[in-house]
Amino acid sequence: MSATAPLKHITLIGVGLIGGSFVLDLKRLGLVEKVTGIDLSRDNLDRALERKVIDAAFTEVCAESMVDADLVLIATPVSTLPHICRAIAPFLRTDTLVSDVGSTKQSALAAFAEYLPDFFANCIAAHPIAGSDRHGALAAQFGLYQDKKLIITPHGRERPGSLERIEALWQAVGARTFRMSAAEHDAVFAAVSHLPHLLAFAFVHEMFDHPDGATYLKFAASGFRDFTRIASSHPAIWTDICMANKRSLLDLLSGVEAQLAVLRGVLEQGDNAALYRYFEEAKNTRDEWLKGQ
């Protein structure tokens, strides 16, 4: 089968922004005939059916929800992978591909290896870089992945053509695909995604804890809004991600503490020149990054 041949059936477990947007585009492109959604929320499934994100709906994994699935896409919090892998194992065909969209890849590969050992060659760990603080079926949208990055972390035991098949589907919806090791992926995204979320949550929590925080927030404007936007992200999702990648985060938090110590020292010393240089270096680093986007 060609890497770009249409799929007859995708079973999407977790019907929200990430998985929902993916299947919407595949349906528009004629690359999948049927999408079955599995989600704990009946209301969310009803919204997904109304918007034609999915064609059939179930609140649990069962034989009917998995029949003839060419691809099972798991788009749920990373901590749920072991449970879901156990649940789907009895219903997988020998050629059914299994993939995920989670933000931590070492934990994903570990779950695939432990709970789907007979299907490990069909398991492809992937991470689309297109997150948002929106969630649920109503957040699904066309074109979400256009020119976005998609990371695949091979484990080395994939059956021939499976990596290319998953890559081709993501490329079809507009994503630019990259491959890297799971360990490298987790280190990279701890730095550029997971740590920023921790810091945003921490800063907002400072307002929550501070005796005058409510007063401060009355006067917060665009700077506060922009800096803290990701603190509106779903707590369950980010609890799972941070715990799954805690080793990398603990190392990075030590670095942040060192940076804060530098700033404290500069302020205590009243060193205008040092503070200017510090800000200038940070500004230049961000400006150079923006040029490359």
C-alpha positions in Angstrom: 0.0 0.0 0.0 1.2 3.5 -0.8 2.2 5.8 2.1 -0.5 8.2 0.9 -3.2 5.7 0.2 -6.5 6.5 2.0 -7.3 4.8 5.3 -10.6 3.0 5.6 -10.9 3.5 9.3 -9.3 5.5 12.1 -10.2 5.0 15.7 -9.4 8.2 17.6 -9.1 7.8 21.4 -9.6 11.2 22.9 -11.6 13.6 20.8 -10.2 17.1 21.2 -8.1 19.8 19.5 -5.1 17.7 18.5 -6.7 14.4 17.3 -9.9 16.1 16.1 -8.1 18.6 13.9 -5.9 15.9 12.4 -8.9 13.7 11.4 -10.9 16.8 10.1 -8.1 17.5 7.6 -7.7 13.9 6.6 -11.5 13.7 6.0 -11.4 16.9 3.9 -8.5 15.5 1.9 -10.3 12.1 1.3 -7.6 10.3 3.2 -9.9 8.5 5.6 -13.3 7.0 5.0 -14.5 6.6 8.6 -13.4 8.0 12.0 -14.7 6.4 15.2 -14.2 8.5 18.3 -13.8 7.2 21.8 -14.1 9.6 24.7 -15.2 9.5 28.3 -17.5 12.5 27.8 -20.7 11.7 26.0 -21.4 15.4 25.6 -18.0 15.9 23.9 -18.8 13.0 21.6 -22.1 14.5 20.7 -20.4 17.8 19.8 -17.9 15.8 17.7 -20.7 14.0 15.8 -22.5 17.3 15.2 -19.4 18.9 13.7 -18.6 15.8 11.7 -15.3 15.4 13.4 -16.2 11.7 13.9 -18.7 9.4 12.3 -19.3 7.0 15.2 -18.9 7.4 18.9 -18.2 5.2 22.0 -17.4 5.9 25.6 -15.1 3.0 26.0 -12.9 0.7 23.9 -14.8 -2.3 22.5 -14.6 -4.6 19.6 -17.1 -2.5 17.6 -15.1 0.7 18.1 -12.0 -1.0 16.8 -13.2 -3.2 14.0 -11.0 -3.0 10.8 -9.1 0.1 12.2 -6.1 0.8 10.1 -4.8 3.4 12.6 -5.5 3.8 16.3 -4.6 7.4 17.3 -4.3 7.9 21.0 -4.8 11.6 21.9 -5.3 11.5 25.6 -3.1 12.6 28.6 0.3 10.8 28.6 -0.5 9.0 31.9 -3.4 7.2 30.3 -1.3 5.3 27.7 -0.7 2.2 29.8 -4.4 1.7 30.5 -5.4 2.4 26.8 -2.8 0.1 25.4 -4.0 -2.7 27.6 -7.6 -2.0 26.5 -6.9 -2.0 22.8 -4.6 -5.0 22.6 -7.3 -7.6 22.2 -8.8 -5.8 19.2 -5.8 -4.9 17.1 -5.2 -6.5 13.7 -1.6 -7.6 13.0 -1.3 -4.6 10.6 -3.1 -1.9 12.6 -0.8 1.1 13.3 -0.9 2.6 16.7 0.3 6.1 17.3 0.0 8.9 19.9 0.3 12.7 20.0 1.8 13.1 23.6 4.4 15.6 24.7 6.7 13.0 26.3 8.1 10.3 24.1 10.2 8.1 26.4 7.1 7.4 28.5 5.1 6.7 25.3 7.6 4.2 24.0 7.8 2.5 27.4 4.0 2.1 27.5 4.0 0.6 23.9 6.8 -1.8 24.7 5.3 -3.0 28.0 1.6 -3.2 27.1 1.6 -3.9 23.4 4.7 -6.2 23.0 3.1 -8.2 20.2 2.3 -5.0 18.3 5.4 -3.0 19.1 6.5 -3.0 15.5 3.3 -1.2 14.6 3.7 1.5 17.3 4.9 5.0 16.2 5.5 7.7 18.8 4.7 11.1 17.5 4.3 14.7 18.8 2.6 17.5 16.8 3.8 20.9 17.9 0.5 22.7 17.8 -0.8 23.0 21.3 -3.3 25.4 22.7 -5.1 26.2 25.9 -8.3 25.1 24.2 -9.6 21.6 24.4 -12.5 19.3 23.5 -14.2 18.6 20.2 -15.3 22.2 19.8 -11.6 23.2 19.6 -11.0 21.0 16.6 -10.3 23.0 13.4 -9.2 22.7 9.8 -5.6 23.7 9.0 -4.2 23.5 12.5 -1.1 21.7 11.3 -0.2 23.8 8.3 3.5 24.5 8.5 3.7 23.2 12.1 6.4 20.8 13.2 5.7 17.1 13.9 8.3 15.0 15.7 8.5 11.2 15.3 10.8 9.3 17.7 11.7 5.9 16.2 12.4 3.0 18.5 14.2 1.0 15.8 11.9 -2.0 15.6 9.2 -0.6 13.3 7.9 -2.8 10.6 8.8 -1.6 7.1 6.8 1.4 5.9 5.1 2.2 9.1 7.2 5.3 9.9 6.7 6.6 6.4 3.0 5.9 6.6 2.5 8.1 9.7 4.8 10.7 8.3 2.9 10.9 5.1 -0.4 11.4 6.9 1.0 14.3 8.9 2.6 15.8 5.9 -0.7 15.6 4.1 -2.3 17.9 6.7 0.5 20.4 6.3 3.0 19.4 9.0 6.8 19.5 8.6 8.1 16.2 10.0 11.3 15.6 11.9 12.8 12.5 13.5 14.8 12.4 16.8 15.4 10.1 19.7 12.9 10.0 22.5 15.5 11.1 25.0 16.5 14.1 22.8 12.8 15.0 22.3 12.0 15.0 26.0 15.1 17.2 26.8 14.2 19.7 24.0 10.5 20.0 24.9 11.2 20.2 28.6 13.2 23.4 27.8 10.9 25.0 25.3 7.4 23.9 26.3 7.2 22.1 29.7 9.3 24.6 31.7 7.5 27.7 30.3 4.2 26.1 31.4 5.7 25.5 34.9 6.9 29.1 35.1 3.5 30.5 33.9 1.7 28.4 36.5 4.1 29.5 39.2 3.8 33.2 38.4 0.0 33.1 38.5 0.2 31.1 41.7 2.3 33.9 43.2 -0.7 36.2 42.6 -3.0 33.6 44.2 -0.7 33.3 47.3 0.1 37.0 47.7 -2.1 38.9 50.2 -2.4 41.7 47.7 -2.7 39.5 44.6 -6.4 40.2 44.0 -5.6 43.9 43.9 -2.6 43.4 41.6 -4.8 41.4 39.1 -7.3 44.2 38.9 -4.7 46.2 37.1 -3.1 43.5 35.0 -3.1 44.1 31.3 -1.6 42.8 28.1 1.9 42.0 29.5 0.4 39.8 32.2 -2.1 38.3 29.7 0.6 37.4 27.2 3.1 36.1 29.8 0.6 33.9 31.5 -1.6 32.7 28.6 -0.4 29.1 28.9 -1.4 29.0 32.6 -4.9 28.6 31.3 -3.9 25.1 30.0 -5.7 22.1 31.3 -4.2 21.1 34.8 -4.7 17.4 34.2 -2.8 17.4 31.0 0.1 19.4 32.4 0.3 17.4 35.6 0.8 14.3 33.5 3.3 15.9 31.2 5.5 17.4 33.9 5.5 14.2 36.0 6.4 12.1 33.0 9.3 14.5 32.2 10.3 15.4 35.7 14.0 14.5 35.4 14.6 17.0 32.6 12.5 19.6 34.4 14.3 19.3 37.7 17.6 20.0 35.9 16.1 23.0 34.1 14.6 24.4 37.3 18.0 24.5 38.8 19.1 26.7 35.9 16.1 29.0 36.4 16.9 29.4 40.0 20.5 30.3 39.0 19.2 33.0 36.6 16.9 34.4 39.3 19.9 34.6 41.6 21.8 36.6 39.0 18.9 39.0 38.7 18.6 39.3 42.5 22.3 40.1 42.8 22.2 42.7 40.0 19.2 44.4 41.6 20.7 44.4 45.1 23.9 45.9 43.7 22.0 48.5 41.7 24.1 47.6 38.7 22.3 49.3 35.8 24.9 48.3 33.2 24.7 44.6 34.1 21.0 44.6 34.1 20.9 46.2 30.7 23.3 43.6 29.3 21.2 40.8 30.8 18.1 42.1 29.1 19.8 42.9 25.9 21.2 39.3 25.6 17.8 37.9 26.3 16.1 40.2 23.7 18.7 39.4 21.1 18.3 35.7 21.6 14.5 35.9 21.3 14.7 38.2 18.2 17.1 35.8 16.5 14.7 33.0 17.2 11.8 35.0 15.8 13.7 35.6 12.6 14.0 31.8 12.1 10.3 31.2 12.5 
